[in-house]
């Protein structure tokens, strides 16, 4: 049986272990809305927000632990949506300013390891497979790009019904 050829979403020639900012989107398996619901108070001018489900709370709690597990990765911004998670992460070398060790001459893949660990931790705690197999990443190249993505994440709950990931 032939398996489908998976598209490589990595930017060719980019060292994913280099310092910088990355935008990540990780989707729920089968795009199921297991992480929570968008909450809007009736009659009150309030910005829509996500009311996390118990599974969404597990995701948020494990996400907050990730900086301890990966001290060279700082979470600058995140938003847990009903069926996906957006993050801006900063990758640093830490106080020593020494690049991470490589494995057999290959660049240390800290972002994929970060995502894999988060998925594994949350799947284990919830007793089910929560996540889509792959994820989206984008290298944030400058301040304008960073601000645009920050704004996108910040306003994502308010745009939920027009979101590409919306399942109504």
N, C-alpha and C positions, 0 to 999 in steps of 0.2 A: 504494500500500500504506500503510495506516495504521500508525503506530507506537504502541506502548502509552504511555499517559500515565504519566510517572514521578512518584511521590509526592515532594513536597518534604519532606525530613527536617529542614530548618533551623527553628529556633525563630523565628517571625515577630517582627520588631521587635528582635531581638538583634543587636548589632554584633559580629560574629565577629572583629573586629580589636581588641576591647577586652581589657585585661589580665584575667587570670584563669586558672583551671585547667579543662582539658578532658579528658574520658575518650574515647578512640578505640578502636574495634575495626575492624580491617581483615581481611577474609577472603580466603583463597586462592580462585583461580578454580575453579569447580565443587566447592568445598569439599574439594579433594584434599589429602591429608595429605603435603605435600611439604617441610614445614619441619623435621620430626623425629618422634620417637616419645617416648612417656612411658616413663621408665626407673624401675624399682623394683628394688632389690637384694633377692634372695631371702634370707629368714632374717635380715635385718638391719633394725632399726628405722631407717628412713630416709624422709625426706619424698620422695615422687615428684617427679621433675623431668623436664624435657624434654632429651633427647639430640638436639642439633641435627644435621640432615643437612647435607651441603655447601651446599644451597640455603638452609637455615636459618642457616648461618654467614654467608653472603653478606648475608642480611637483617639479621642482628645487626651485622655490620661496617658496612654502609651506615647503619643506624640510629645507630650511634655517631658517624658523620660529620655527621649532620643538625644538630647544635648548631653546627657550624662553618659550615654552609651557611645556617642560620637562627639567628643568634646571639640573636635575641629570643625563641627557643623553647628551653625547658629540658625535658629528659625526666626526670621525677621517678621514674617506675616503668614497667617494661614486662615483658611475658612473651610469648615466642614459643611458641605452642602448635603442635601438628601441622598445623593448617589455618587458623589465624588468629593475629592479633597484637593484644594489649591494650597500651594506653599511657595514662599520665597525663602530660599536657604542661602546662607553665606558660608562659603567654604574657606577656611583659613588654615595656616600651618601651625598656629599656636605660638606660644611664647618663644620657643626655640628658633622659630623662623626656618626650620628645617623641613624640606619637602618630605612627604610620607614615603615609607619604604615601598619599593616595587616588588612585584612577585614575578620572578623569572624574566626580568627586563620589561615587563608590561607595566603600564601606569596603574597605580592603585585606583580602583574604581569605587571611590567612597560614596558617590551619590547612589549608584545601583545597590551597593551594600546597605546604605541607609534605608532605601525603599524596601528592600527585601526583608530587612530586620523588622521594620514597622509592620509589614504585612504578616510576617511569621508570628510576631508577638500578639497581634490583634486576633488573627485566626485561631491561635492556640487558646487565648483567653475566652473567646466567644464560642469555641467548639465547632466552627464552620469556616468554609472558605468565603471570605468577604470580598475579595479583590479580583478585578480583571487581571489577566496575566501580565500585560505590559503596562506602561505608563508613558506620559508625555513629559518631555523636558525641553527647556529653552534656556540657552545661555543668555543672561542679561548683559548686554554689551556696554550700556552707558546709563547715565542718570535719567535721561528721558524715558528710556525703555523701562527702567526700574519704577519710575513714578507712574507710567501707564499701566503696568502690571499691578502695582499696589492699588491703584484706583479700581481696576477691574475686579480684583479680589474683594476689596472693600464694599463695592456696590453689587456684587454677585447675588446676594439674597433678594435684593429689590428687583432684579431682572430675571428671577427664576423662571417665570412663565415664557420668557423669550430665549432662555438659555438653550444652547445646543444639546445639553444633557437632560433637558426637561422631559419627564414622562408624565403626562397629564391623565 
